[in-house]
Structure formats: C-alpha cells, structure tokens
Amino acid sequence: MRKIYYFYFLLTLALAQDQTFDHSTFNDLLGKYVTNCRINYPNFKKDQSRLEIYLAYLQKVDASEFEAWA
C-alpha cells in the first residue's frame, strides 16, 4: 500500500512542477478510478490500454527534461 501512495505522491509532484507535459490521460484515469485515496483496481484494469499509452509517453522523456522538473 505504501508503494501506491509513494507512486501517487511522485506523480502528483511531477504534475505540479511541469506544466508543459501532458498528464491529462493519467489525470482522467485517477479521476475515474480513485476515490477517497482508494483505487478501484478491477475497473482501472479495464482501462489498462490508456495507462500503457500514458506510461509509453512518460518513457519518451529524456534525462535532461526529467532533470529540469526537479
């Protein structure tokens, strides 16, 4: 459970620091499947393709761009 909160914290931090990177897909997924800090995993899994698209988008960030966020 701690890993989930840590992951969520890091992504929230990244969202707050970088206004040029498009996090709308992930924001939509969080809005749909997270309520009161609880994740609806069965329904989230149904949207796995959208999450995979977002993660692929994150992988395209090069090291210099990532370092600029910190």
Stockholm file with secondary structure:
# STOCKHOLM 1.0

chainA/1-70         MRKIYYFYFLLTLALAQDQTFDHSTFNDLLGKYVTNCRINYPNFKKDQSRLEIYLAYLQKVDASEFEAWA
#=GR chainA/1-70 SS CHHHHHHHHHHHHHHHHCSSSCCHHHHHHHHHHEETTEECHHHHHHTHHHHHHHHHHHHTCCHHHHHHHC
#=GC SS_cons        CHHHHHHHHHHHHHHHHCSSSCCHHHHHHHHHHEETTEECHHHHHHTHHHHHHHHHHHHTCCHHHHHHHC
//
